[in-house]
């Protein structure tokens, strides 16, 4: 059976739990940061930074489903709108960069993931997976990782880090 790039099916309970948990955590962190302005810059930075790696590291199977990808795209659009509204805030600026850069990058990360997934399907005929640090299988133990998986993982890390630190 040939792998299709675009697949649509119902969200699993785990997908729903993950997205709802992310949404609730987002509301909590951003509300906490807004109330306690002392930590808002750090919360915003780590929230945006963490989101990029959460998407790839724990949602790589879910993002194969176009329905789930659309939900994450809406989240990315919300992040981008928040970024546009706070990008000029002096209180959120670091010496080199701005705390909100991670919010700008969510859509980029999603598109990059799908592009790398497409490359994986074309090059090796297999879905893109996340390599595990101490194992020859992917993070979820589905299949053995290949050199292509590892190479694409480092491309993801490099491009994501570039967009997280450049204005």
Buried (B, 14 or more C-beta within 10 A) or exposed (E): EEEEEEEEEEBEEEBEEBBEEBEEEBEEBBEEBEEEEEEBBEBBBBBBBBBBBBBBEBBBBBBBBBEBBEBBBEBBEBBBEBBEEBBEBEEBBEEEEBBBBBBBBBBBBBEBBBBBBEBBBEEBEBBBBBBEEEEEEBBEEBEEBBEBBEBBBEBBEEBBEEBBEEE
